[in-house]
Amino acid sequence: MEEHKKRYLRDYLRDARKDLDYYVNIIKVKEEELRSCYAESIAFKSDEFVRIVLVDAVFIIKTLLSSFPSTCRNPHDHICCRSWMMNDIRPDLLLLENQLPLVILEDLFNPVRKYFSHEQISIAGLAHVFFNRMISVFEEHLERSSPRAKHFVDLLSKFSAFPLRPKSETERQLETSYLPSATKLHQAGVKFKARTSKNLLDIQFSKGILEIPKLMVTDHTEILIRNLVAFEQCHFSDNRYITDYVVLLDNLVNTPEDVDLLVKSAIIDNQLGDSNQVANLINKLGDGVAWSTDDYYFAETSEELCKYYGKPWHKWKANLKQNYFHSPWAGLSVIAAVFIIILTFIQTVCSIISTVKGYSL
């Protein structure tokens, strides 16, 4: 891989029409800032540190550009032109320990930006296209807005889960951490519907319908969400939006039957195939995660669901509809049975009346 990275650097210098010293100086100017981005002190001396950052940064930029076919000029490229290699690289770039500050990627990309057809595209825009093929949870308009972020994990967090409302005082306190599972809610009459929004936080409950954005579950879903959660746990004391999303999802999914229900409602796109595997994956996402009922983004939604679930009328109506009126023919059968029972009752009453009249005479 190191040999591939060096080759990418040579190609990049050619495309940018700049010499090596030009890029070395860009990194040297920001060396102190870059070192401060990491929790532990870096033992490498200046020249070695600059070399590592430059080689890795250019490799990342070239990899992001591979999403545009026109930029992959070499048909013999051992990485860009081999989709299976890209499938291995994408999750690696999402590991929290593999992050490079976006600021240095942008500085190194600026000199070659004008040589590509997408003149206004930024590193954030390239990342939007590159990672969206893997997880498909980004709002399209965010590609153009390019939110300020520290690195890819932070960027994906802003792309996929941005708050739609502030956490007001009335929404911060969750009365109970218990939330019925998807199948139990369904038995109480709650209907599930996939929202067209790609913002994971855009979950709404109204008039008995719980709308949740679609989540595509693949081999890389666990890596993505675990790293997003780890980033929140390490850097934020509140506003842990992905963490709150994981808690809600963990409450809704307890069994393979819960997964099947959400798949049927088009809320989960199960690309693993095995519902039990998806249930286990979701249940493990919250292991060891710190969250608080005092600062929970979905507090209002959870309380409304619990209140709806607690009303016997909703359960009775749902039971009647799901077990006796789940199809037109079943409904007709029930109506016919009720009609026969009523008719039989009337005939019985009439027979009793006739008998009583006979005795009275």
Secondary structure in CASP SS format (residue, H / E / C, confidence):
PFRMAT SS
TARGET T0000
AUTHOR 0000-0000-0000
METHOD secondary structure of the structure
MODEL  1
M C 1.00
E H 1.00
E H 1.00
H H 1.00
K H 1.00
K H 1.00
R H 1.00
Y H 1.00
L H 1.00
R H 1.00
D H 1.00
Y H 1.00
L H 1.00
R H 1.00
D H 1.00
A H 1.00
R C 1.00
K C 1.00
D C 1.00
L H 1.00
D H 1.00
Y H 1.00
Y H 1.00
V H 1.00
N H 1.00
I H 1.00
I H 1.00
K H 1.00
V H 1.00
K C 1.00
E H 1.00
E H 1.00
E H 1.00
L H 1.00
R H 1.00
S C 1.00
C C 1.00
Y C 1.00
A C 1.00
E C 1.00
S C 1.00
I C 1.00
A C 1.00
F C 1.00
K C 1.00
S H 1.00
D H 1.00
E H 1.00
F H 1.00
V H 1.00
R H 1.00
I H 1.00
V H 1.00
L H 1.00
V H 1.00
D H 1.00
A H 1.00
V H 1.00
F H 1.00
I H 1.00
I H 1.00
K H 1.00
T H 1.00
L H 1.00
L H 1.00
S C 1.00
S C 1.00
F C 1.00
P H 1.00
S H 1.00
T H 1.00
C C 1.00
R C 1.00
N C 1.00
P C 1.00
H C 1.00
D C 1.00
H C 1.00
I C 1.00
C C 1.00
C C 1.00
R C 1.00
S H 1.00
W H 1.00
M H 1.00
M H 1.00
N H 1.00
D H 1.00
I H 1.00
R H 1.00
P H 1.00
D H 1.00
L H 1.00
L C 1.00
L C 1.00
L H 1.00
E H 1.00
N H 1.00
Q C 1.00
L C 1.00
P C 1.00
L H 1.00
V H 1.00
I H 1.00
L H 1.00
E H 1.00
D H 1.00
L H 1.00
F H 1.00
N H 1.00
P H 1.00
V H 1.00
R H 1.00
K C 1.00
Y C 1.00
F C 1.00
S C 1.00
H C 1.00
E C 1.00
Q C 1.00
I C 1.00
S C 1.00
I H 1.00
A H 1.00
G H 1.00
L H 1.00
A H 1.00
H H 1.00
V H 1.00
F H 1.00
F H 1.00
N H 1.00
R H 1.00
M H 1.00
I H 1.00
S C 1.00
V C 1.00
F C 1.00
E C 1.00
E C 1.00
H C 1.00
L H 1.00
E H 1.00
R H 1.00
S H 1.00
S C 1.00
P C 1.00
R C 1.00
A C 1.00
K C 1.00
H C 1.00
F H 1.00
V H 1.00
D H 1.00
L H 1.00
L H 1.00
S H 1.00
K H 1.00
F H 1.00
S H 1.00
A C 1.00
F C 1.00
P C 1.00
L C 1.00
R C 1.00
P C 1.00
K C 1.00
S C 1.00
E H 1.00
T H 1.00
E H 1.00
R H 1.00
Q C 1.00
L C 1.00
E C 1.00
T C 1.00
S C 1.00
Y C 1.00
L C 1.00
P C 1.00
S C 1.00
A H 1.00
T H 1.00
K H 1.00
L H 1.00
H H 1.00
Q H 1.00
A C 1.00
G C 1.00
V C 1.00
K E 1.00
F E 1.00
K E 1.00
A E 1.00
R E 1.00
T C 1.00
S C 1.00
K C 1.00
N C 1.00
L C 1.00
L C 1.00
D C 1.00
I C 1.00
Q E 1.00
F E 1.00
S E 1.00
K C 1.00
G C 1.00
I E 1.00
L E 1.00
E E 1.00
I E 1.00
P E 1.00
K C 1.00
L E 1.00
M E 1.00
V E 1.00
T C 1.00
D C 1.00
H C 1.00
T H 1.00
E H 1.00
I H 1.00
L H 1.00
I H 1.00
R H 1.00
N H 1.00
L H 1.00
V H 1.00
A H 1.00
F H 1.00
E H 1.00
Q H 1.00
C H 1.00
H H 1.00
F C 1.00
S C 1.00
D C 1.00
N C 1.00
R C 1.00
Y H 1.00
I H 1.00
T H 1.00
D H 1.00
Y H 1.00
V H 1.00
V H 1.00
L H 1.00
L H 1.00
D H 1.00
N H 1.00
L H 1.00
V C 1.00
N C 1.00
T C 1.00
P H 1.00
E H 1.00
D H 1.00
V H 1.00
D H 1.00
L H 1.00
L H 1.00
V H 1.00
K H 1.00
S C 1.00
A C 1.00
I C 1.00
I E 1.00
D E 1.00
N E 1.00
Q C 1.00
L C 1.00
G C 1.00
D C 1.00
S H 1.00
N H 1.00
Q H 1.00
V H 1.00
A H 1.00
N H 1.00
L H 1.00
I H 1.00
N H 1.00
K H 1.00
L H 1.00
G C 1.00
D C 1.00
G C 1.00
V C 1.00
A C 1.00
W C 1.00
S C 1.00
T C 1.00
D C 1.00
D C 1.00
Y C 1.00
Y C 1.00
F C 1.00
A H 1.00
E H 1.00
T H 1.00
S H 1.00
E H 1.00
E H 1.00
L H 1.00
C H 1.00
K H 1.00
Y H 1.00
Y H 1.00
G C 1.00
K C 1.00
P H 1.00
W H 1.00
H H 1.00
K H 1.00
W H 1.00
K H 1.00
A H 1.00
N H 1.00
L H 1.00
K H 1.00
Q H 1.00
N H 1.00
Y H 1.00
F C 1.00
H C 1.00
S C 1.00
P H 1.00
W H 1.00
A H 1.00
G H 1.00
L H 1.00
S H 1.00
V H 1.00
I H 1.00
A H 1.00
A H 1.00
V H 1.00
F H 1.00
I H 1.00
I H 1.00
I H 1.00
L H 1.00
T H 1.00
F H 1.00
I H 1.00
Q H 1.00
T H 1.00
V H 1.00
C H 1.00
S H 1.00
I H 1.00
I H 1.00
S H 1.00
T H 1.00
V H 1.00
K H 1.00
G H 1.00
Y H 1.00
S H 1.00
L C 1.00
END
